[in-house]
């Protein structure tokens, strides 16, 4: 069975339902909890790399010293054509490693179920083609990508944050939102993170519950398509 290395960057930020969806597609996940002091491998020997979210910037090595190893794995994957999926912090890391730019506390934060808009380029993308034009996904970010890498394919935006999804090369995807997250995870967010911005966590949960049946179908399909790319060795 193919395996994907998953880098976890926060206690509340595990692979969630993507673990089950990828297994459904024939890909097992091996989670390394950088935030808990687990050592990341020096070389990527898995068939894919997934980097999850966290409450820091992708180069905040003083706060999160394992991030240097995560960036090195990301660079290895890009150089060798290993499929990559970066989520929130992981998406920002992909953008930065590939030559884009990320800014802390940039623009307005986004929390909870958020409507995305797929761009025209998504129609030709192996993971995003044929999806609903305006799917929803759960957001939880204060920082943002402010410049995509050269040559990146810009796939989706939202009202408050333009760079919601993109692809670098043929097999590396980054997203600002959380396709792995269901409504139940909102309760696990650090206390006060959303509330400091005038957001009611219970209202976020109710909205996410309302949107989840349709959202889960969309992001399960993306996870299964990513699994298929992994099993094909990244081939188109």
ZILINQUI-V832010 format. One record per residue. N is the residue number from 1. RES is the residue in one letter. SS is DSSP state (a for helix, b for strand, c for the rest). BURIAL is 1 if it has 24 or more other C-alpha atoms within 12 Angstrom, else 0. Layout:
N_RES_SS_BURIAL + N_RES_SS_BURIAL
This chain:
1_X_c_0 + 2_X_b_1 + 3_X_b_1 + 4_X_b_1 + 5_X_b_1 + 6_X_b_1 + 7_X_b_1 + 8_X_b_1 + 9_X_c_1 + 10_X_c_1 + 11_X_c_0 + 12_X_c_1 + 13_X_c_1 + 14_X_c_1 + 15_X_c_1 + 16_X_c_1 + 17_X_a_1 + 18_X_a_1 + 19_X_a_1 + 20_X_a_0 + 21_X_a_1 + 22_X_a_1 + 23_X_a_1 + 24_X_a_0 + 25_X_c_1 + 26_X_c_1 + 27_X_b_1 + 28_X_b_1 + 29_X_b_1 + 30_X_b_1 + 31_X_b_1 + 32_X_b_1 + 33_X_b_1 + 34_X_a_1 + 35_X_a_1 + 36_X_a_0 + 37_X_c_0 + 38_X_c_0 + 39_X_c_0 + 40_X_c_1 + 41_X_c_1 + 42_X_c_0 + 43_X_c_0 + 44_X_c_1 + 45_X_c_0 + 46_X_c_1 + 47_X_c_1 + 48_X_b_1 + 49_X_b_1 + 50_X_b_1 + 51_X_b_1 + 52_X_c_1 + 53_X_c_1 + 54_X_c_1 + 55_X_c_1 + 56_X_c_1 + 57_X_c_1 + 58_X_c_1 + 59_X_c_1 + 60_X_c_0 + 61_X_c_0 + 62_X_c_0 + 63_X_c_0 + 64_X_c_1 + 65_X_c_0 + 66_X_c_1 + 67_X_a_1 + 68_X_a_1 + 69_X_a_1 + 70_X_a_1 + 71_X_a_1 + 72_X_a_1 + 73_X_a_1 + 74_X_a_1 + 75_X_a_1 + 76_X_a_1 + 77_X_a_1 + 78_X_a_1 + 79_X_a_0 + 80_X_a_1 + 81_X_c_1 + 82_X_c_1 + 83_X_b_1 + 84_X_b_1 + 85_X_b_1 + 86_X_b_1 + 87_X_b_1 + 88_X_c_1 + 89_X_a_1 + 90_X_a_1 + 91_X_a_1 + 92_X_a_1 + 93_X_a_1 + 94_X_a_1 + 95_X_a_1 + 96_X_a_1 + 97_X_a_1 + 98_X_c_1 + 99_X_c_0 + 100_X_c_1 + 101_X_b_1 + 102_X_b_1 + 103_X_b_1 + 104_X_c_0 + 105_X_c_0 + 106_X_c_0 + 107_X_c_0 + 108_X_c_0 + 109_X_c_1 + 110_X_b_1 + 111_X_b_1 + 112_X_b_1 + 113_X_b_1 + 114_X_b_1 + 115_X_b_1 + 116_X_b_1 + 117_X_b_1 + 118_X_b_1 + 119_X_c_1 + 120_X_a_0 + 121_X_a_0 + 122_X_a_1 + 123_X_a_0 + 124_X_a_0 + 125_X_c_1 + 126_X_c_1 + 127_X_c_1 + 128_X_c_1 + 129_X_c_0 + 130_X_c_0 + 131_X_c_1 + 132_X_c_0 + 133_X_c_0 + 134_X_c_1 + 135_X_c_1 + 136_X_b_1 + 137_X_b_1 + 138_X_b_1 + 139_X_b_1 + 140_X_b_1 + 141_X_b_1 + 142_X_c_1 + 143_X_c_1 + 144_X_b_1 + 145_X_b_1 + 146_X_b_0 + 147_X_b_1 + 148_X_c_1 + 149_X_c_1 + 150_X_c_0 + 151_X_c_0 + 152_X_c_1 + 153_X_b_1 + 154_X_b_1 + 155_X_b_1 + 156_X_b_1 + 157_X_b_1 + 158_X_b_1 + 159_X_c_0 + 160_X_c_1 + 161_X_c_1 + 162_X_c_1 + 163_X_c_1 + 164_X_c_1 + 165_X_b_1 + 166_X_b_1 + 167_X_b_1 + 168_X_b_1 + 169_X_c_1 + 170_X_c_1 + 171_X_c_1 + 172_X_b_1 + 173_X_b_1 + 174_X_b_1 + 175_X_b_1 + 176_X_c_1 + 177_X_c_1 + 178_X_b_1 + 179_X_c_1 + 180_X_c_1 + 181_X_c_1 + 182_X_c_1 + 183_X_a_1 + 184_X_a_0 + 185_X_a_1 + 186_X_a_1 + 187_X_a_0 + 188_X_a_0 + 189_X_c_1 + 190_X_c_0 + 191_X_c_0 + 192_X_c_0 + 193_X_c_0 + 194_X_c_1 + 195_X_a_0 + 196_X_a_0 + 197_X_a_0 + 198_X_c_0 + 199_X_c_0 + 200_X_c_0 + 201_X_a_1 + 202_X_a_0 + 203_X_a_0 + 204_X_a_1 + 205_X_a_1 + 206_X_a_0 + 207_X_a_1 + 208_X_a_1 + 209_X_a_1 + 210_X_a_0 + 211_X_a_1 + 212_X_a_1 + 213_X_a_0 + 214_X_a_0 + 215_X_a_1 + 216_X_a_1 + 217_X_a_1 + 218_X_a_1 + 219_X_a_1 + 220_X_a_1 + 221_X_a_1 + 222_X_a_1 + 223_X_a_1 + 224_X_a_1 + 225_X_a_1 + 226_X_a_1 + 227_X_a_1 + 228_X_a_1 + 229_X_a_1 + 230_X_a_1 + 231_X_a_1 + 232_X_c_0 + 233_X_c_1 + 234_X_c_1 + 235_X_c_0 + 236_X_c_0
